[in-house]
Amino acid sequence: HEDVLRQLRAALDTWIVESNDQGRFPEPPEVIAAFEQQMRRAYDERIRQRDLRLHRKVPTPLP
């Protein structure tokens, strides 16, 4: 497995360079903070909506 792992790592390194993949460079902290804030707001809204559905009075269906 060690040889295959080395080959795959080399192939990935080559692909990163040839494709100019930007994932090798970390995002600036302010970009990360903005995305985290956006995700937090979206998560909080989903939780709020879920809680509203759970606490909504639903009429009991007639038999």
PDB file of N, CA, C and O in Angstrom:
ATOM      1  N   HIS A   1       0.819  -1.199   0.000  1.00  0.00           N
ATOM      2  CA  HIS A   1       0.000   0.000   0.000  1.00  0.00           C
ATOM      3  C   HIS A   1       0.861   1.260   0.000  1.00  0.00           C
ATOM      4  O   HIS A   1       0.445   2.311  -0.488  1.00  0.00           O
ATOM      5  N   GLU A   2       2.043   1.140   0.545  1.00  0.00           N
ATOM      6  CA  GLU A   2       2.906   2.312   0.646  1.00  0.00           C
ATOM      7  C   GLU A   2       3.270   2.861  -0.728  1.00  0.00           C
ATOM      8  O   GLU A   2       3.285   4.076  -0.925  1.00  0.00           O
ATOM      9  N   ASP A   3       3.565   1.973  -1.687  1.00  0.00           N
ATOM     10  CA  ASP A   3       3.921   2.420  -3.037  1.00  0.00           C
ATOM     11  C   ASP A   3       2.743   3.116  -3.714  1.00  0.00           C
ATOM     12  O   ASP A   3       2.909   4.154  -4.355  1.00  0.00           O
ATOM     13  N   VAL A   4       1.566   2.542  -3.568  1.00  0.00           N
ATOM     14  CA  VAL A   4       0.372   3.139  -4.167  1.00  0.00           C
ATOM     15  C   VAL A   4       0.110   4.502  -3.547  1.00  0.00           C
ATOM     16  O   VAL A   4      -0.223   5.452  -4.255  1.00  0.00           O
ATOM     17  N   LEU A   5       0.256   4.605  -2.241  1.00  0.00           N
ATOM     18  CA  LEU A   5       0.047   5.878  -1.557  1.00  0.00           C
ATOM     19  C   LEU A   5       1.018   6.930  -2.081  1.00  0.00           C
ATOM     20  O   LEU A   5       0.627   8.073  -2.320  1.00  0.00           O
ATOM     21  N   ARG A   6       2.271   6.554  -2.260  1.00  0.00           N
ATOM     22  CA  ARG A   6       3.267   7.489  -2.798  1.00  0.00           C
ATOM     23  C   ARG A   6       2.889   7.939  -4.209  1.00  0.00           C
ATOM     24  O   ARG A   6       3.002   9.118  -4.543  1.00  0.00           O
ATOM     25  N   GLN A   7       2.442   6.999  -5.026  1.00  0.00           N
ATOM     26  CA  GLN A   7       2.045   7.329  -6.401  1.00  0.00           C
ATOM     27  C   GLN A   7       0.850   8.282  -6.412  1.00  0.00           C
ATOM     28  O   GLN A   7       0.824   9.250  -7.171  1.00  0.00           O
ATOM     29  N   LEU A   8      -0.120   8.001  -5.575  1.00  0.00           N
ATOM     30  CA  LEU A   8      -1.310   8.855  -5.521  1.00  0.00           C
ATOM     31  C   LEU A   8      -0.972  10.251  -5.010  1.00  0.00           C
ATOM     32  O   LEU A   8      -1.492  11.243  -5.522  1.00  0.00           O
ATOM     33  N   ARG A   9      -0.116  10.332  -4.018  1.00  0.00           N
ATOM     34  CA  ARG A   9       0.302  11.645  -3.510  1.00  0.00           C
ATOM     35  C   ARG A   9       1.038  12.429  -4.584  1.00  0.00           C
ATOM     36  O   ARG A   9       0.823  13.632  -4.733  1.00  0.00           O
ATOM     37  N   ALA A  10       1.909  11.755  -5.334  1.00  0.00           N
ATOM     38  CA  ALA A  10       2.644  12.418  -6.413  1.00  0.00           C
ATOM     39  C   ALA A  10       1.682  12.893  -7.495  1.00  0.00           C
ATOM     40  O   ALA A  10       1.830  13.999  -8.015  1.00  0.00           O
ATOM     41  N   ALA A  11       0.691  12.062  -7.839  1.00  0.00           N
ATOM     42  CA  ALA A  11      -0.298  12.449  -8.845  1.00  0.00           C
ATOM     43  C   ALA A  11      -1.093  13.660  -8.373  1.00  0.00           C
ATOM     44  O   ALA A  11      -1.364  14.565  -9.162  1.00  0.00           O
ATOM     45  N   LEU A  12      -1.465  13.687  -7.112  1.00  0.00           N
ATOM     46  CA  LEU A  12      -2.205  14.823  -6.566  1.00  0.00           C
ATOM     47  C   LEU A  12      -1.351  16.083  -6.585  1.00  0.00           C
ATOM     48  O   LEU A  12      -1.829  17.148  -6.976  1.00  0.00           O
ATOM     49  N   ASP A  13      -0.105  15.976  -6.171  1.00  0.00           N
ATOM     50  CA  ASP A  13       0.794  17.135  -6.195  1.00  0.00           C
ATOM     51  C   ASP A  13       0.940  17.684  -7.610  1.00  0.00           C
ATOM     52  O   ASP A  13       0.925  18.898  -7.813  1.00  0.00           O
ATOM     53  N   THR A  14       1.080  16.792  -8.586  1.00  0.00           N
ATOM     54  CA  THR A  14       1.194  17.213  -9.989  1.00  0.00           C
ATOM     55  C   THR A  14      -0.082  17.914 -10.435  1.00  0.00           C
ATOM     56  O   THR A  14      -0.028  18.966 -11.072  1.00  0.00           O
ATOM     57  N   TRP A  15      -1.230  17.333 -10.099  1.00  0.00           N
ATOM     58  CA  TRP A  15      -2.507  17.921 -10.492  1.00  0.00           C
ATOM     59  C   TRP A  15      -2.681  19.308  -9.878  1.00  0.00           C
ATOM     60  O   TRP A  15      -3.153  20.226 -10.549  1.00  0.00           O
ATOM     61  N   ILE A  16      -2.310  19.466  -8.627  1.00  0.00           N
ATOM     62  CA  ILE A  16      -2.439  20.761  -7.947  1.00  0.00           C
ATOM     63  C   ILE A  16      -1.645  21.824  -8.695  1.00  0.00           C
ATOM     64  O   ILE A  16      -2.139  22.931  -8.911  1.00  0.00           O
ATOM     65  N   VAL A  17      -0.420  21.496  -9.089  1.00  0.00           N
ATOM     66  CA  VAL A  17       0.426  22.460  -9.799  1.00  0.00           C
ATOM     67  C   VAL A  17      -0.120  22.717 -11.199  1.00  0.00           C
ATOM     68  O   VAL A  17      -0.263  23.873 -11.597  1.00  0.00           O
ATOM     69  N   GLU A  18      -0.427  21.665 -11.950  1.00  0.00           N
ATOM     70  CA  GLU A  18      -0.874  21.816 -13.335  1.00  0.00           C
ATOM     71  C   GLU A  18      -2.210  22.537 -13.448  1.00  0.00           C
ATOM     72  O   GLU A  18      -2.429  23.280 -14.405  1.00  0.00           O
ATOM     73  N   SER A  19      -3.096  22.332 -12.500  1.00  0.00           N
ATOM     74  CA  SER A  19      -4.420  22.959 -12.559  1.00  0.00           C
ATOM     75  C   SER A  19      -4.467  24.294 -11.821  1.00  0.00           C
ATOM     76  O   SER A  19      -5.489  24.980 -11.824  1.00  0.00           O
ATOM     77  N   ASN A  20      -3.347  24.654 -11.186  1.00  0.00           N
ATOM     78  CA  ASN A  20      -3.289  25.880 -10.381  1.00  0.00           C
ATOM     79  C   ASN A  20      -4.396  25.878  -9.322  1.00  0.00           C
ATOM     80  O   ASN A  20      -5.051  26.892  -9.083  1.00  0.00           O
ATOM     81  N   ASP A  21      -4.582  24.725  -8.702  1.00  0.00           N
ATOM     82  CA  ASP A  21      -5.617  24.565  -7.683  1.00  0.00           C
ATOM     83  C   ASP A  21      -5.364  25.535  -6.530  1.00  0.00           C
ATOM     84  O   ASP A  21      -4.281  25.547  -5.946  1.00  0.00           O
ATOM     85  N   GLN A  22      -6.370  26.344  -6.207  1.00  0.00           N
ATOM     86  CA  GLN A  22      -6.219  27.366  -5.171  1.00  0.00           C
ATOM     87  C   GLN A  22      -6.439  26.829  -3.759  1.00  0.00           C
ATOM     88  O   GLN A  22      -6.234  27.551  -2.783  1.00  0.00           O
ATOM     89  N   GLY A  23      -6.856  25.569  -3.644  1.00  0.00           N
ATOM     90  CA  GLY A  23      -7.086  24.979  -2.334  1.00  0.00           C
ATOM     91  C   GLY A  23      -5.826  24.835  -1.504  1.00  0.00           C
ATOM     92  O   GLY A  23      -5.892  24.603  -0.297  1.00  0.00           O
ATOM     93  N   ARG A  24      -4.687  24.972  -2.146  1.00  0.00           N
ATOM     94  CA  ARG A  24      -3.426  24.850  -1.393  1.00  0.00           C
ATOM     95  C   ARG A  24      -3.106  26.113  -0.605  1.00  0.00           C
ATOM     96  O   ARG A  24      -2.223  26.107   0.252  1.00  0.00           O
ATOM     97  N   PHE A  25      -3.830  27.206  -0.899  1.00  0.00           N
ATOM     98  CA  PHE A  25      -3.602  28.467  -0.191  1.00  0.00           C
ATOM     99  C   PHE A  25      -4.734  28.693   0.805  1.00  0.00           C
ATOM    100  O   PHE A  25      -5.903  28.641   0.423  1.00  0.00           O
ATOM    101  N   PRO A  26      -4.416  28.941   2.063  1.00  0.00           N
ATOM    102  CA  PRO A  26      -5.481  29.166   3.046  1.00  0.00           C
ATOM    103  C   PRO A  26      -6.239  30.470   2.768  1.00  0.00           C
ATOM    104  O   PRO A  26      -5.682  31.438   2.250  1.00  0.00           O
ATOM    105  N   GLU A  27      -7.506  30.460   3.125  1.00  0.00           N
ATOM    106  CA  GLU A  27      -8.327  31.667   2.988  1.00  0.00           C
ATOM    107  C   GLU A  27      -7.910  32.677   4.050  1.00  0.00           C
ATOM    108  O   GLU A  27      -7.481  32.294   5.138  1.00  0.00           O
ATOM    109  N   PRO A  28      -8.034  33.977   3.735  1.00  0.00           N
ATOM    110  CA  PRO A  28      -7.759  34.992   4.754  1.00  0.00           C
ATOM    111  C   PRO A  28      -8.765  34.859   5.909  1.00  0.00           C
ATOM    112  O   PRO A  28      -9.908  34.456   5.694  1.00  0.00           O
ATOM    113  N   PRO A  29      -8.338  35.196   7.123  1.00  0.00           N
ATOM    114  CA  PRO A  29      -9.224  35.060   8.290  1.00  0.00           C
ATOM    115  C   PRO A  29     -10.555  35.794   8.134  1.00  0.00           C
ATOM    116  O   PRO A  29     -11.579  35.308   8.614  1.00  0.00           O
ATOM    117  N   GLU A  30     -10.561  36.949   7.475  1.00  0.00           N
ATOM    118  CA  GLU A  30     -11.820  37.698   7.333  1.00  0.00           C
ATOM    119  C   GLU A  30     -12.797  36.967   6.412  1.00  0.00           C
ATOM    120  O   GLU A  30     -14.009  37.077   6.595  1.00  0.00           O
ATOM    121  N   VAL A  31     -12.300  36.233   5.442  1.00  0.00           N
ATOM    122  CA  VAL A  31     -13.176  35.448   4.567  1.00  0.00           C
ATOM    123  C   VAL A  31     -13.775  34.287   5.357  1.00  0.00           C
ATOM    124  O   VAL A  31     -14.970  34.009   5.256  1.00  0.00           O
ATOM    125  N   ILE A  32     -12.951  33.623   6.129  1.00  0.00           N
ATOM    126  CA  ILE A  32     -13.429  32.514   6.965  1.00  0.00           C
ATOM    127  C   ILE A  32     -14.481  33.022   7.945  1.00  0.00           C
ATOM    128  O   ILE A  32     -15.516  32.383   8.132  1.00  0.00           O
ATOM    129  N   ALA A  33     -14.222  34.164   8.570  1.00  0.00           N
ATOM    130  CA  ALA A  33     -15.166  34.724   9.544  1.00  0.00           C
ATOM    131  C   ALA A  33     -16.506  35.049   8.889  1.00  0.00           C
ATOM    132  O   ALA A  33     -17.560  34.796   9.474  1.00  0.00           O
ATOM    133  N   ALA A  34     -16.473  35.605   7.680  1.00  0.00           N
ATOM    134  CA  ALA A  34     -17.717  35.950   6.990  1.00  0.00           C
ATOM    135  C   ALA A  34     -18.534  34.696   6.685  1.00  0.00           C
ATOM    136  O   ALA A  34     -19.749  34.685   6.886  1.00  0.00           O
ATOM    137  N   PHE A  35     -17.881  33.644   6.204  1.00  0.00           N
ATOM    138  CA  PHE A  35     -18.596  32.405   5.909  1.00  0.00           C
ATOM    139  C   PHE A  35     -19.115  31.746   7.178  1.00  0.00           C
ATOM    140  O   PHE A  35     -20.223  31.209   7.183  1.00  0.00           O
ATOM    141  N   GLU A  36     -18.337  31.779   8.248  1.00  0.00           N
ATOM    142  CA  GLU A  36     -18.805  31.202   9.510  1.00  0.00           C
ATOM    143  C   GLU A  36     -20.029  31.943  10.023  1.00  0.00           C
ATOM    144  O   GLU A  36     -20.965  31.323  10.529  1.00  0.00           O
ATOM    145  N   GLN A  37     -20.030  33.259   9.898  1.00  0.00           N
ATOM    146  CA  GLN A  37     -21.179  34.057  10.335  1.00  0.00           C
ATOM    147  C   GLN A  37     -22.414  33.706   9.495  1.00  0.00           C
ATOM    148  O   GLN A  37     -23.512  33.553  10.029  1.00  0.00           O
ATOM    149  N   GLN A  38     -22.225  33.582   8.191  1.00  0.00           N
ATOM    150  CA  GLN A  38     -23.332  33.232   7.309  1.00  0.00           C
ATOM    151  C   GLN A  38     -23.888  31.845   7.655  1.00  0.00           C
ATOM    152  O   GLN A  38     -25.103  31.656   7.708  1.00  0.00           O
ATOM    153  N   MET A  39     -22.998  30.884   7.888  1.00  0.00           N
ATOM    154  CA  MET A  39     -23.444  29.534   8.251  1.00  0.00           C
ATOM    155  C   MET A  39     -24.162  29.533   9.592  1.00  0.00           C
ATOM    156  O   MET A  39     -25.155  28.826   9.766  1.00  0.00           O
ATOM    157  N   ARG A  40     -23.664  30.323  10.545  1.00  0.00           N
ATOM    158  CA  ARG A  40     -24.293  30.395  11.863  1.00  0.00           C
ATOM    159  C   ARG A  40     -25.715  30.948  11.748  1.00  0.00           C
ATOM    160  O   ARG A  40     -26.642  30.430  12.372  1.00  0.00           O
ATOM    161  N   ARG A  41     -25.880  32.015  10.937  1.00  0.00           N
ATOM    162  CA  ARG A  41     -27.218  32.597  10.757  1.00  0.00           C
ATOM    163  C   ARG A  41     -28.168  31.592  10.107  1.00  0.00           C
ATOM    164  O   ARG A  41     -29.317  31.451  10.527  1.00  0.00           O
ATOM    165  N   ALA A  42     -27.681  30.897   9.083  1.00  0.00           N
ATOM    166  CA  ALA A  42     -28.522  29.917   8.392  1.00  0.00           C
ATOM    167  C   ALA A  42     -28.902  28.779   9.340  1.00  0.00           C
ATOM    168  O   ALA A  42     -30.047  28.325   9.346  1.00  0.00           O
ATOM    169  N   TYR A  43     -27.947  28.325  10.133  1.00  0.00           N
ATOM    170  CA  TYR A  43     -28.212  27.247  11.095  1.00  0.00           C
ATOM    171  C   TYR A  43     -29.240  27.701  12.128  1.00  0.00           C
ATOM    172  O   TYR A  43     -30.195  26.980  12.416  1.00  0.00           O
ATOM    173  N   ASP A  44     -29.043  28.895  12.682  1.00  0.00           N
ATOM    174  CA  ASP A  44     -29.973  29.413  13.685  1.00  0.00           C
ATOM    175  C   ASP A  44     -31.382  29.532  13.112  1.00  0.00           C
ATOM    176  O   ASP A  44     -32.358  29.242  13.804  1.00  0.00           O
ATOM    177  N   GLU A  45     -31.496  29.956  11.855  1.00  0.00           N
ATOM    178  CA  GLU A  45     -32.810  30.084  11.227  1.00  0.00           C
ATOM    179  C   GLU A  45     -33.453  28.708  11.041  1.00  0.00           C
ATOM    180  O   GLU A  45     -34.654  28.557  11.267  1.00  0.00           O
ATOM    181  N   ARG A  46     -32.680  27.711  10.634  1.00  0.00           N
ATOM    182  CA  ARG A  46     -33.228  26.357  10.484  1.00  0.00           C
ATOM    183  C   ARG A  46     -33.718  25.817  11.825  1.00  0.00           C
ATOM    184  O   ARG A  46     -34.776  25.193  11.900  1.00  0.00           O
ATOM    185  N   ILE A  47     -32.957  26.056  12.864  1.00  0.00           N
ATOM    186  CA  ILE A  47     -33.365  25.598  14.199  1.00  0.00           C
ATOM    187  C   ILE A  47     -34.637  26.322  14.627  1.00  0.00           C
ATOM    188  O   ILE A  47     -35.550  25.708  15.179  1.00  0.00           O
ATOM    189  N   ARG A  48     -34.694  27.624  14.373  1.00  0.00           N
ATOM    190  CA  ARG A  48     -35.885  28.402  14.734  1.00  0.00           C
ATOM    191  C   ARG A  48     -37.107  27.862  13.994  1.00  0.00           C
ATOM    192  O   ARG A  48     -38.170  27.690  14.591  1.00  0.00           O
ATOM    193  N   GLN A  49     -36.960  27.594  12.697  1.00  0.00           N
ATOM    194  CA  GLN A  49     -38.080  27.067  11.916  1.00  0.00           C
ATOM    195  C   GLN A  49     -38.503  25.687  12.429  1.00  0.00           C
ATOM    196  O   GLN A  49     -39.695  25.389  12.507  1.00  0.00           O
ATOM    197  N   ARG A  50     -37.533  24.858  12.773  1.00  0.00           N
ATOM    198  CA  ARG A  50     -37.842  23.528  13.291  1.00  0.00           C
ATOM    199  C   ARG A  50     -38.601  23.635  14.609  1.00  0.00           C
ATOM    200  O   ARG A  50     -39.579  22.922  14.834  1.00  0.00           O
ATOM    201  N   ASP A  51     -38.139  24.536  15.476  1.00  0.00           N
ATOM    202  CA  ASP A  51     -38.804  24.716  16.767  1.00  0.00           C
ATOM    203  C   ASP A  51     -40.224  25.230  16.586  1.00  0.00           C
ATOM    204  O   ASP A  51     -41.125  24.830  17.323  1.00  0.00           O
ATOM    205  N   LEU A  52     -40.434  26.115  15.610  1.00  0.00           N
ATOM    206  CA  LEU A  52     -41.788  26.613  15.354  1.00  0.00           C
ATOM    207  C   LEU A  52     -42.697  25.475  14.911  1.00  0.00           C
ATOM    208  O   LEU A  52     -43.850  25.395  15.336  1.00  0.00           O
ATOM    209  N   ARG A  53     -42.179  24.595  14.057  1.00  0.00           N
ATOM    210  CA  ARG A  53     -42.991  23.459  13.596  1.00  0.00           C
ATOM    211  C   ARG A  53     -43.301  22.507  14.744  1.00  0.00           C
ATOM    212  O   ARG A  53     -44.402  21.963  14.822  1.00  0.00           O
ATOM    213  N   LEU A  54     -42.344  22.306  15.625  1.00  0.00           N
ATOM    214  CA  LEU A  54     -42.561  21.381  16.738  1.00  0.00           C
ATOM    215  C   LEU A  54     -43.584  21.907  17.732  1.00  0.00           C
ATOM    216  O   LEU A  54     -44.307  21.129  18.353  1.00  0.00           O
ATOM    217  N   HIS A  55     -43.648  23.221  17.884  1.00  0.00           N
ATOM    218  CA  HIS A  55     -44.534  23.806  18.886  1.00  0.00           C
ATOM    219  C   HIS A  55     -45.862  24.285  18.304  1.00  0.00           C
ATOM    220  O   HIS A  55     -46.718  24.781  19.036  1.00  0.00           O
ATOM    221  N   ARG A  56     -46.033  24.141  16.997  1.00  0.00           N
ATOM    222  CA  ARG A  56     -47.272  24.569  16.361  1.00  0.00           C
ATOM    223  C   ARG A  56     -48.402  23.642  16.798  1.00  0.00           C
ATOM    224  O   ARG A  56     -48.234  22.425  16.877  1.00  0.00           O
ATOM    225  N   LYS A  57     -49.527  24.227  17.072  1.00  0.00           N
ATOM    226  CA  LYS A  57     -50.691  23.432  17.459  1.00  0.00           C
ATOM    227  C   LYS A  57     -51.293  22.837  16.184  1.00  0.00           C
ATOM    228  O   LYS A  57     -51.787  23.560  15.319  1.00  0.00           O
ATOM    229  N   VAL A  58     -51.243  21.539  16.088  1.00  0.00           N
ATOM    230  CA  VAL A  58     -51.800  20.851  14.923  1.00  0.00           C
ATOM    231  C   VAL A  58     -53.086  20.174  15.359  1.00  0.00           C
ATOM    232  O   VAL A  58     -53.091  19.407  16.322  1.00  0.00           O
ATOM    233  N   PRO A  59     -54.188  20.453  14.651  1.00  0.00           N
ATOM    234  CA  PRO A  59     -55.449  19.816  15.052  1.00  0.00           C
ATOM    235  C   PRO A  59     -55.351  18.298  14.905  1.00  0.00           C
ATOM    236  O   PRO A  59     -54.723  17.776  13.985  1.00  0.00           O
ATOM    237  N   THR A  60     -55.987  17.625  15.834  1.00  0.00           N
ATOM    238  CA  THR A  60     -56.015  16.169  15.781  1.00  0.00           C
ATOM    239  C   THR A  60     -56.984  15.753  14.684  1.00  0.00           C
ATOM    240  O   THR A  60     -58.123  16.220  14.656  1.00  0.00           O
ATOM    241  N   PRO A  61     -56.544  14.875  13.773  1.00  0.00           N
ATOM    242  CA  PRO A  61     -57.460  14.464  12.692  1.00  0.00           C
ATOM    243  C   PRO A  61     -58.670  13.712  13.247  1.00  0.00           C
ATOM    244  O   PRO A  61     -58.568  12.978  14.230  1.00  0.00           O
ATOM    245  N   LEU A  62     -59.796  13.907  12.605  1.00  0.00           N
ATOM    246  CA  LEU A  62     -61.017  13.205  13.002  1.00  0.00           C
ATOM    247  C   LEU A  62     -60.927  11.755  12.539  1.00  0.00           C
ATOM    248  O   LEU A  62     -60.360  11.467  11.484  1.00  0.00           O
ATOM    249  N   PRO A  63     -61.494  10.837  13.341  1.00  0.00           N
ATOM    250  CA  PRO A  63     -61.443   9.408  12.951  1.00  0.00           C
ATOM    251  C   PRO A  63     -62.306   9.103  11.748  1.00  0.00           C
ATOM    252  O   PRO A  63     -62.365   7.955  11.307  1.00  0.00           O
TER     253      PRO A  63
END
